[in-house]
Amino acid sequence: MIEQLVEQIESRFAELSRQMADPEVIGDQRRYAEVGRAYRQLEPAHALALEWRRATDDAAGARELLAEDGDDPELRDLLRSSEERLGELEEEIRLAMVEPDPNDEKDVIVEIRPGTGGEEAGLFAGDLYRMLSRYAERRRFKPEPLELGDGHYTFAVKGNGAYSVFKYEGGTHRVQRVPETESQGRIHTSTATVAVLPEAEEVDVKVDPNDLQIDVYRSSGPGGQSVNTTDSAVRITHKPTGLVVSMQDEKSQLQNREKAMRVLRARLLERELAAQQAEVAAARLAQVGTGERAEKIRTYNFPQDRVTDHRVGLTKGNLPAILAGELDEFTAALEAEEKRRMLEVTAA
């Protein structure tokens, strides 16, 4: 079975390599990009397939020589290590061939909202915004603020593969700490919710202009204070779904409208994906939940200086570094768990 899979990988990789050098493919920009993407996705599996071939040859050679001289300890060690590695490679190859999420290559729009905990929840939402923005920069993505303020943060993360990284941040995040306003030193528990949406291109989601109600109004600052004297703020209502998106951070009405349409398209794509796939719908809706303290994907415990991801049971210390964007270990563990679960489904 594994040999057939290795042969399929080798054959497919050879075909993609041929297409990458084909002048006709090179001349078609869209097709060349698709072939290049498929080539890059298959590269890790192909490297593992090559290693499997080498380990298979080593094991076969060791068996042949041991048939002649069964007392050679080096040959026995070679055979044992080769067979152990073959067992590991079989699982690694199967994991590498798990079908990726079709949205993995997309940019994302991230929405952070305070949950339970009052003012402290709003402060924690700001901490999460800074953490995820810094993580984006560390991963060489480009964070782009869309709407910030009053504990609500909406921003884009742009870069190839952004969704494959940030999709694991969707859900309810819980913090345990002593708020700055707490005079008795009591530990409070608060939450904030994070929704991660693949950013939709116009070709992904067709929006009929007749389905939109667009209202403009004056932007206002905290406490209703006017921040400009023109009707630059924009509120877009998608009448068929009732979705409403408001933007007022930019001074230009056109810029606010463009940002609002980006968020609206992302939310509409989210709804479309949920409607198409019941399992995806459950996963997406489970991202945010109700924001209650009992629902959580990750806990940030300040008194004990540790962060625990409850989905994979991973706990790490040095909370300040994690809030500064050092999330790689969590992402790696969650990615591995997702691949294992998908492998179990395909094998069933």
Residue, then its C-alpha position, 0 to 999 in steps of 0.5 A: m500500500i505504501e509503495q503504491l502511494v510513493e509511486q503515485i507521489e513520484s509520478r505526480f511530482a515528475e509530471l508537475s516538474r515537466q509542466m513547470a518547464d513547459p513553455e505553454v504552461i509558462g505562458d499562461q500566468r494563471r495555469y503556471a501559478e496553479v502548477g507552481r502551487a501544486y508543485r510546492q505543496l507536493e515537495p515535502a511528500h516527495a522528499l519523504a518518498l525519496e527518503w523512503r526509497r533510500a531506507t528501503d534500499d538500505a534495509a534490503g541491502a542489510r538483509e542480503l548481507l546478513a544472510e551471508d554473515g548473520d553475526d555482523p553487529e553493524l549490519r544488524d544496527l543498520l537493518r534495525s534503524s532502517e526498519e524503524r525509520l521506514g515505520e516513521l516515514e509511512e505515517e509521515i508520508r500519509l500525513a503529508m498527503v492529507e488534502p489541505d484546506p482549500n482556503d489555506e493559501k488565502d489572506v485572512i480577516v481577524e475579528i476580536r471582540p470582548g467576551t465576559g469580564g467587562e472592562e478587563a475583557g476589552l483590555f484583553a482583546g487589545d492584548l490579543y490584537r497586539m499578540l496576533s499582529r506581532y505573530a503575523e510580523r514574525r511569520r513575515f505576513k503583513p498585518e493591516p488594521l481595518e477597524l480598531g477601538d472600544g475593545h473591538y479589533t478587525f484587521a487583515v493578515k496578508g501573505n501566502g498561507a496566512y489562513s493556514v497559520f491563523k485559523y488555529e487562533g479562532g475561538t474563545h481565549r481566556v485570561q486569568r490575572v489581577p486587573e490594574t483597577e483591582s485594589q484588593g489584588r484579586i484574580h479575575t477571569s475574562t474572555a475575548t473571542v477571535a474569529v478568523l475568516p478567509e478573505a474573499e476575492e470578488v471572484d469568490v463571492k458575487v455581491d449584487p449591488n441591489d442587495l446592499q443598503i449603504d448608509v453614510y454618517r459622520s465618524s465619531g470618537p469616544g463619547g460621541q465626540s465628532v472627529n471629522t465634519t464630513d459623512s465619511a463613515v460607512r455602514i453596509t447592510h446586506k439585505p438578504t442575510g442581514l449582515v451589517v458592517s460599519m467602518q469609520d477609521e479612514k477619513s475617506q468615505l471611499q476607503n471606509r467603503e472598500k474596507a467594509m466590502r472586504v469584511l462583508r465579502a469575508r463574512l459572506l464567504e464564511r456563510e457560503l462555506a458553512a452552507q456547503q459543508a455541515e462539518v465546516a459549519a460546525a467548526r466555524l460556528a464553534q470558533v467563537g461560541t458565546g464568549e462564556r468563561a466555560e468555553k475556551i481554546r486557550t488560557y493565559n494565566f498571569p499568576q502562574d506565568r503560563v499559557t495552556d492550549h486546551r485543544v492539544g493539552l500544550t502548556k508553555g511558560n514565559l507568558p510575556a514572550i507569547l503575548a509578544g507573538e511567539l506562538d509557533e509551538f502552538t501552531a505546530a502542535l495544532e497543525a499536527e493534530e489537525k492532520r492526524r484527525m484528517l488522516e483518521v477520517t480518510a483511513a476510516 
